[in-house]
Amino acid sequence: MLTNPTLDQMQALGLAGMAAAYRQLLEQDNAGDLSREDWLGLMLDREAATRADRSLAYRMRAAKLRFADACIEDIDFASRRGLDRRNILQLAQGDWLKAHENLIITGQTGTGKTWIGCAFGRQAARHDYSVLYMRVPRMFESLAMGRLDGRFPRLLDKLARVQLLVLDDWGTHSLTDQQRLDLLEIFEDRYKRRSTLITAQLPVAKWHDMIGEPTTS
């Protein structure tokens, strides 16, 4: 059997998972007891897993989550935090993302809103959704700079197209007229097309005053 040429060809074709599985099978004493279908199945399974891992790693790099290691499995459901385990685990299934619905996480400083938001971001990436994390103040700064250097249309398009936009630190300051217009543009582009996750210390009942414009609220 031309082992090295076979492995080289797999690598050349970008089949790193299959090559790794093939190499391990050759090293097993009972490899000869497996049928050709078993070999092929094992190699295909490894290739699929390798590609899934690579794709997740790419989505996680693009997401730029503040807490990249946050995950649903590590959420602390202590009673003092007021989290509903059943509700969290149901949301983790991702049906709200399929329906292009939005998620709001509110609470006092230090309760872990950002961390939980990042955990949902990672979960969305696991479900093959593109994710982007942005602090709201930094987002408005980037949009303002984009107007000056010509990147504004590309930034708006990026915010509109990402499948889950995680907006952290919502409501930390009142909005200017331009920021209200930018926000309206972003949400209009995403409405019923993409999902948005917002974390905020400010209670939802006070958002109207923060936005400061009845027609936008």
Secondary structure as UniProt FT lines:
FT   HELIX           3..12
FT   TURN            13..14
FT   HELIX           16..27
FT   TURN            29..30
FT   HELIX           31..33
FT   HELIX           36..63
FT   TURN            68..69
FT   HELIX           72..74
FT   HELIX           79..81
FT   HELIX           85..91
FT   TURN            92..93
FT   HELIX           95..98
FT   TURN            99..100
FT   STRAND          103..106
FT   TURN            109..110
FT   HELIX           113..126
FT   TURN            127..128
FT   STRAND          131..135
FT   HELIX           136..149
FT   HELIX           152..161
FT   STRAND          164..170
FT   HELIX           177..190
FT   TURN            191..193
FT   STRAND          195..200
FT   HELIX           204..206
FT   HELIX           207..211
FT   TURN            214..216
//
